[in-house]
Amino acid sequence: VVLLIVCGLYYSFLTRFVQFRMLSSVFKILTEKNEGHTKEHISPFQALMISTASRVGIGNIAGISLALATGGAGALFWMWVMAFF
C-alpha cells in the first residue's frame, strides 16, 4: 500500500498533477454533443461507460472466484448472508 501511494505521488508530481489540471477538459469532452452521430461511432461518454462496466464486471467475477478459491464454502455462506442485508 505504501509503495502504491509513493508511486502515485511520484507520477503526480512528475506530470504536475495532470489529473487535476485537465479536469475541466475531461468534463467538456464527456459532455459534448456528438453532431455527426452515426451507428459506427460512439460518444466519449459511451466509451467511458463501456470501459468502466467491463472493469467492474471482470472485477466482480474475479473477486468472487478468488474468494471461493481461498475461502472455500465459508466464503460462499457469508456472501449469501450479506446478500440479504
N, C-alpha and C positions, 0 to 999 in steps of 0.2 A: 504494500500500500504506500509506503514511504517513497519507494522508487517511482511509482506511478505519479505521485504528487510532484516529486522533484523533476521528473521528465516533463510533466505538463507545464510547470513554471518555467523551465528552461526554454521550451519551444514557444511559450507565450512571450517571453522577453525577446527571444530571437526574432520573432515575427512582429514585434512591437504590438502585441495584443490585437492581432488581426480579427479575432472573433468578436471584439467589441468595436473596433474601428469601422468595420464593414457591416455592422448590424443593420443600419438603415438601408443599405443597398440590398441586403438579403430580403428584407420585408418588401422593398419596392419591386424586386424581381418576382417574389412569390405572389404578390397581389396584382400584378399587371394583367390586363385583359389580353387574351390572345386573339388578335384581329383576324388572322388568316387561319382560323381553326378548321382543321380537316381531320379526317379519320386516321391519317397516317401520323399525326403529331399529337403529343400530349403536352399539357401545360407544365410549367415548373412546379406548381403546387401538386399536380397529379404525380409527377416524378418523385417528389419528396414523400408523398403518402405511400406510394408503392414501395419505395426503399425502406421506409420505417416499418411498414407492415411485414415485409419479408424478414427484416432483422428481428422484430419482436416475435413473429411466429416461429422462426427457427430457434430462437432463444427459449421459448416455452417448451417446444418439443425436446430440445437438448436438455433443458433443466429437469424435466420430468424423467427422462431416460437416465440421466446421471443420478438423480435421487433414488430411483428404483435400483440401479446397479450398485450403489454404495450403501443404501439404507435397507434394501430388501423390502419385505412385506410390511414392515413397520412404517416405512415412508408412505406407502400406499394408504394404509389405515389413516394416518394423520392428514393426508391430502383429502380424503373423504370427509373426515371430521371437520376440517377447516372449510370445506366447500359449503357446509350447512350454516356457517357463521360468517 
